[in-house]
Amino acid sequence: MKSFFRFTAGEWAASALIGLLLLAGILFYFLYENDAVAHTDTAEYQELSLEFEKEQQRLADSAKAARQSRYQNRYANNGRQYPYDRHYPAETFHETSLRHSGDSLKKQPQKPQYTIVKVELNRADTSDIMRIPGFGSKRSQKIVEYRDKLGGFYSLAQLQEIYILQNINLEYVEKYFTADRKLIRKININQCDYKTLVSHPYFDSYLTKTILNYRQKNGPIRDMSHLRDITHIYAELEEKLQWYIEF
């Protein structure tokens, strides 16, 4: 390291001169450039920006006036005012709309009114049911199968007795379906056998045997109240059964 700094007198003088020149350059940059930036006059730039904005506004107003003139000339022969343009003030559109709302309604074609043709569940097949949105082949098949076991639906709420339809919206069902109670197939309680009665969804094995045993020992069952006394069925089941049995 010592040999590295063993300069001659001339080398030391040259090094000092280079150092002074570098220092002078740095001082000149910071002092002169900063002073020039600080004293830059922005008035001319601001004036040019203002002139540019004024020119843009003038061009926009000129284009708006030209559009308005074209619309006025186009509708002058028909005695109509120019229609609303998105560049015009909001009040212009409001006034024009009030003047011509009647004409627009007259010229617009009237949309045809449609009525929903409901599907009658007690005579429909699966293809009829599948025409209703939300009812695919599986749902349609289950509805037909349950209807055939019942003998027909007396209420659309019975669809909720089907497992895959237990959460269905009844308001939606009533919009598209109907059930004709006159088409319900009834069972003669005094003439049916065990197989016919127990295959119905509302008759279990115990109820069926109770009815058949009574018939065998005591004869025919007279009416609904008589059946209730014999079997002690609850009110909800009695309300359902009255649509499917006869005496």
FINUFI-769578 format. One line per 8 residues: their letters; for each residue x, y, z of C-alpha. Coordinates in nm, 3 decimals, always signed. Layout:
a> X:Y:Z; ... $
end
This chain:
mksffrft> +0.000:+0.000:+0.000; +0.289:+0.234:+0.076; +0.440:+0.186:-0.270; +0.104:+0.267:-0.420; +0.104:+0.622:-0.276; +0.467:+0.708:-0.362; +0.379:+0.977:-0.623; +0.622:+1.221:-0.769 $
agewaasa> +0.570:+1.593:-0.726; +0.421:+1.619:-1.075; +0.180:+1.330:-1.009; +0.063:+1.493:-0.689; +0.001:+1.819:-0.871; -0.198:+1.647:-1.147; -0.411:+1.461:-0.890; -0.489:+1.781:-0.705 $
liglllla> -0.588:+1.954:-1.028; -0.826:+1.671:-1.126; -0.983:+1.680:-0.781; -1.041:+2.056:-0.805; -1.200:+2.019:-1.148; -1.439:+1.748:-1.020; -1.535:+1.958:-0.721; -1.595:+2.261:-0.940 $
gilfyfly> -1.815:+2.057:-1.172; -2.029:+1.928:-0.886; -2.071:+2.275:-0.735; -2.163:+2.421:-1.074; -2.429:+2.152:-1.132; -2.605:+2.195:-0.799; -2.585:+2.574:-0.784; -2.662:+2.666:-1.145 $
endavaht> -2.922:+2.397:-1.231; -3.120:+2.439:-0.909; -3.122:+2.813:-0.955; -3.242:+2.777:-1.315; -3.529:+2.545:-1.213; -3.629:+2.767:-0.926; -3.649:+3.073:-1.150; -3.825:+2.909:-1.443 $
dtaeyqel> -4.120:+3.118:-1.546; -4.439:+2.902:-1.582; -4.663:+3.186:-1.686; -4.615:+3.114:-2.054; -4.702:+2.744:-2.006; -5.018:+2.830:-1.811; -5.123:+3.073:-2.081; -5.082:+2.809:-2.352 $
slefekeq> -5.286:+2.557:-2.148; -5.567:+2.808:-2.103; -5.576:+2.882:-2.475; -5.590:+2.512:-2.554; -5.888:+2.459:-2.318; -6.073:+2.752:-2.474; -6.018:+2.610:-2.821; -6.148:+2.268:-2.716 $
qrladsak> -6.462:+2.425:-2.567; -6.520:+2.628:-2.882; -6.497:+2.316:-3.100; -6.738:+2.127:-2.872; -6.995:+2.410:-2.884; -6.964:+2.431:-3.261; -7.022:+2.054:-3.300; -7.325:+2.069:-3.070 $
aarqsryq> -7.478:+2.357:-3.267; -7.423:+2.169:-3.592; -7.600:+1.858:-3.461; -7.891:+2.064:-3.335; -7.925:+2.234:-3.672; -7.928:+1.900:-3.857; -8.202:+1.759:-3.634; -8.414:+2.071:-3.668 $
nryanngr> -8.389:+2.063:-4.046; -8.467:+1.692:-4.058; -8.790:+1.719:-3.860; -8.904:+2.064:-3.974; -9.112:+1.928:-4.265; -9.312:+1.707:-4.032; -9.375:+1.978:-3.778; -9.183:+1.784:-3.514 $
qypydrhy> -8.906:+1.891:-3.280; -8.570:+1.722:-3.289; -8.548:+1.418:-3.064; -8.333:+1.383:-2.759; -7.960:+1.360:-2.820; -7.733:+1.249:-2.540; -7.527:+1.569:-2.575; -7.831:+1.794:-2.515 $
paetfhet> -7.944:+1.913:-2.172; -8.172:+1.685:-1.966; -8.467:+1.928:-1.983; -8.467:+1.906:-2.364; -8.521:+1.532:-2.345; -8.793:+1.570:-2.083; -8.995:+1.818:-2.287; -8.956:+1.619:-2.610 $
slrhsgds> -9.061:+1.298:-2.434; -9.378:+1.459:-2.304; -9.471:+1.585:-2.652; -9.416:+1.259:-2.834; -9.493:+0.990:-2.575; -9.844:+0.949:-2.719; -9.715:+0.911:-3.076; -9.457:+0.655:-2.970 $
lkkqpqkp> -9.715:+0.443:-2.791; -9.944:+0.447:-3.093; -9.672:+0.332:-3.331; -9.530:+0.057:-3.108; -9.680:-0.284:-3.191; -9.888:-0.428:-2.915; -9.737:-0.740:-2.760; -9.968:-1.042:-2.774 $
qytivkve> -10.116:-1.147:-2.443; -10.048:-1.508:-2.346; -10.238:-1.721:-2.100; -10.092:-2.025:-1.929; -10.259:-2.350:-2.028; -10.244:-2.558:-1.711; -10.172:-2.929:-1.713; -10.451:-3.141:-1.568 $
lnradtsd> -10.268:-3.389:-1.346; -10.541:-3.652:-1.327; -10.529:-3.725:-1.699; -10.180:-3.606:-1.803; -9.897:-3.837:-1.903; -9.528:-3.783:-1.838; -9.472:-3.589:-2.163; -9.744:-3.340:-2.065 $
imripgfg> -9.586:-3.282:-1.724; -9.236:-3.247:-1.869; -9.349:-2.941:-2.066; -9.353:-2.746:-1.739; -9.017:-2.589:-1.639; -8.855:-2.773:-1.351; -9.025:-3.106:-1.416; -8.794:-3.355:-1.581 $
skrsqkiv> -8.850:-3.719:-1.664; -8.784:-3.844:-1.309; -9.025:-3.605:-1.142; -9.289:-3.664:-1.407; -9.262:-4.040:-1.369; -9.296:-4.022:-0.991; -9.605:-3.801:-1.019; -9.778:-4.040:-1.258 $
eyrdklgg> -9.689:-4.343:-1.044; -9.819:-4.183:-0.725; -10.135:-4.060:-0.899; -10.213:-4.412:-1.023; -10.170:-4.553:-0.673; -10.397:-4.288:-0.525; -10.658:-4.300:-0.798; -10.605:-3.931:-0.872 $
fyslaqlq> -10.520:-3.606:-0.694; -10.784:-3.407:-0.506; -10.529:-3.136:-0.413; -10.202:-3.016:-0.562; -10.056:-3.018:-0.210; -10.048:-3.399:-0.237; -9.744:-3.361:-0.462; -9.546:-3.286:-0.147 $
eiyilqni> -9.618:-3.642:-0.033; -9.379:-3.757:-0.309; -9.028:-3.773:-0.165; -8.848:-3.583:-0.442; -9.119:-3.312:-0.438; -9.162:-3.267:-0.065; -9.007:-2.917:-0.072; -9.173:-2.797:-0.392 $
nleyveky> -9.322:-2.447:-0.400; -9.702:-2.484:-0.407; -9.754:-2.138:-0.556; -9.541:-2.243:-0.853; -9.733:-2.572:-0.884; -10.069:-2.395:-0.878; -9.951:-2.169:-1.159; -9.901:-2.459:-1.401 $
ftadrkli> -10.118:-2.748:-1.280; -10.474:-2.830:-1.188; -10.647:-3.140:-1.050; -11.000:-3.239:-1.155; -11.158:-3.417:-0.858; -11.427:-3.566:-1.081; -11.161:-3.793:-1.232; -11.064:-3.956:-0.901 $
rkininqc> -11.105:-4.334:-0.904; -11.273:-4.451:-0.582; -11.260:-4.781:-0.395; -11.574:-4.951:-0.266; -11.480:-5.017:+0.094; -11.731:-5.303:+0.124; -11.622:-5.492:-0.189; -11.243:-5.453:-0.220 $
dyktlvsh> -10.998:-5.724:-0.118; -10.685:-5.699:+0.091; -10.446:-5.647:-0.202; -10.649:-5.363:-0.353; -10.686:-5.181:-0.023; -10.332:-5.216:+0.112; -10.179:-5.100:-0.217; -10.338:-4.759:-0.169 $
pyfdsylt> -10.096:-4.507:-0.010; -10.342:-4.413:+0.264; -10.413:-4.768:+0.386; -10.153:-4.956:+0.586; -10.167:-5.322:+0.680; -10.326:-5.262:+1.023; -10.606:-5.041:+0.891; -10.678:-5.280:+0.606 $
ktilnyrq> -10.704:-5.583:+0.836; -10.930:-5.393:+1.076; -11.173:-5.310:+0.796; -11.177:-5.662:+0.650; -11.222:-5.826:+0.993; -11.515:-5.602:+1.072; -11.679:-5.671:+0.737; -11.640:-6.044:+0.789 $
kngpirdm> -11.793:-6.038:+1.136; -12.047:-5.754:+1.118; -12.126:-5.686:+0.756; -12.094:-5.370:+0.543; -11.968:-5.038:+0.669; -12.240:-4.774:+0.636; -12.061:-4.441:+0.598; -11.759:-4.235:+0.693 $
shlrdith> -11.859:-4.182:+1.054; -11.914:-4.556:+1.089; -11.565:-4.620:+0.949; -11.420:-4.370:+1.196; -11.589:-4.548:+1.488; -11.457:-4.885:+1.373; -11.097:-4.790:+1.295; -11.046:-4.478:+1.517 $
iyaeleek> -10.866:-4.303:+1.231; -10.738:-3.953:+1.298; -10.904:-3.648:+1.141; -10.634:-3.576:+0.884; -10.647:-3.928:+0.743; -11.027:-3.922:+0.744; -11.022:-3.602:+0.537; -10.799:-3.771:+0.280 $
lqwyief> -10.986:-4.101:+0.268; -11.323:-3.942:+0.197; -11.202:-3.865:-0.158; -11.106:-4.226:-0.232; -11.365:-4.454:-0.078; -11.734:-4.517:-0.129; -11.985:-4.733:+0.053 $
end
